[in-house]
Amino acid sequence: MKTLNEHLSQYAAYHRDRRNIVTHFIGIPMILLAVVVLLARPAFEVAGLSVSAATLAVIAATLYYLRLDLRFGVAMGVLLALCLAVAQATASLSTGAWATFGVGLFVVGWVIQFVGHIFEGRKPAFVDDIMGLVIGPLFVVAELAFLLGLRREVEAVVESRAGPVRSGRAMNT
């Protein structure tokens, strides 16, 4: 299994334009929430708890992120739990409202992602490695941590392997 630094460095190599990273701060959370929302139906009662494919996916993803890194794993687990809470509330809406919300978030999130990759001038990471779909949300959390001055040791490794983040042409003027 790849390490946290290997995953983030590989993903970051496709994301060095600051404008692309900014679009990921918007698009990836939308896509992540959309997937959890769309997996929240149907749900079954198991020992008094509502269990759906979303519940199982959130548990599996959280365990994977925890295995990569405890601190980032806890952050991802909290974010995924919040997504699950929203998804469960959304799942109680009418089928039309639930599907419109989930599909709408998914489509708009991907449009934002692809706009970012136009800025980048490079295809999305998942095209070459499907794990990019799992690492994307972790990348956003890591980039936020870096902006806050946290996990400098991880940031240093990622930048040494993927290169520094570039300002976009429009940002240099």
N, C-alpha and C positions, 0 to 999 in steps of 0.2 A: 504494500500500500504506500502511495506517495505521502510525503510529509506535508504539513501545513505550508511550509516555505516553498516546496516544489509546486504544489497546487496554485498558490497565490502568484508565484513568479510566472508560471506558464500562462495563467489567465491574464496577468498584468501585461504580458508581452503584446497582447491584443488591445490593450487599453492604456495608451500612453498620452493621448490627447486629452487635455483637461475638459474640453467640451463633451467628449464621449463619456468621460467619467461622470460628469454632471448629469447627462441623460440617464446614466445607469442608476443614479440616486433616485430618480423618479420612476423609470420604467421597470426596473427589477422588483421593487416593492409591489408595484401594481400587478406584475405577472405572478409573483409569489402569492399574493393575496387571492388573485383570481383562481389559481390552481387549487388552493385550499378550499375556497368557496365552492368550486365545481366538484370537488371530491366529498363535500359535506353531505351530499344526498346520494343514496338513502342512508339513514342512520338507524341503528338498532340499539335497544336497551340491553345492556349487559351489566348485571350486578348493580343496577340503578344508575349506570352511566350511559350517556349517549356515545355510541361508537360508530364511526363511519370510516371510509377509506381515508378521509382527511386526518382522522385521529391516528390511524396507523402510520400514515406518511409522516406526520409531524413527529411521532415517537421515533420512527426509523431515522429521519433526517437529524433530529436532535442527538441521537446516539452516535451517528456518524460524525457530526461536528464536534461532539465531546471527545471522541476518539482522536480527532485531529489536534484539538487544542482545548484545554479546560476553559480558559477565560472566554475565548471566542465562542466555544460551544455553549456556555451558559447564556451569553448574549443572544445567540441564535435561538436557543430554546425559549427564551423569554419572548422574542419577536414572533416565533412560530406559534407559541401559545396565544399571543394576542391575535394573530391571524385566525387561529382556530376558533377563538371566542367570537370574532366578527363573522366567520363562516357559519358557525352554528346559529347565530342570530339571523343571518341572511337565509339560511336553509329553511327557516320557519315561514318565510315569505311565500307568496304565490309562486308557482313554477315559473311564470313569465318574469316576475320581478327578480327572482333568484338567478335565472339563466341570463337575463339581460345584464344584471350587475356583474356576474362572473365573466361572461363572454365579452362584455364591454371593456372591463378592466384588462382582460387578456389581450384583446386586439389593440387597444390604445397603448398599452405597455410595450407591445412589440413594435409598434410604429415608432415610438420614442426611441427604443433600442436601435432600430435600423437607421434612424436619423443620426444617432451618435456614431454609428459605424461609417456613415458617409463622411463625417468630420474626420474620423480616424483614417479613412482610406484603406481599411482592412476589414475582412469578413469577421463575424463573431467567432469567439473561441470555440463554441460548441460544434461548429462545422467540422473542426479537426479533431475534437475530443468531446464526446457527449457529456463527460463529467463537468464540462463548463456550465451546464444547466444547474448543477448542484453547487458548484463553486461560486457562481455569480452572486448569489445573496451574501455569501461569506465575504467575497471581495468588497461589496458595498460596506459591510460592517467593518472590515479591516481598513478601508479607505477613510471611513468616519473616525475610527480610532487614531489613524495617522494624523488626520486634521486636528484632532484634539490633543496631539502630542503623546499619545499612548502607543505602546508596543513599538518603540523606536528600533528595537533589535530586529523585529520582523520586517519593518519598513526598509531598513538598511539592506537586508538580504534580498528583498524583492527588487529594490532599485539597482542593486549590484548585478542582478541577473537579467532584469527586464529593461533597465535603463530608467532615467528620470522621467517624470511627467512633463510633457511639453505644453506650453500655452498654445492655444489655437491661433491661427493667423489673425482672426478678428480681435482676439484679446491682446495682441501685440501692438495694435495701432492706437 
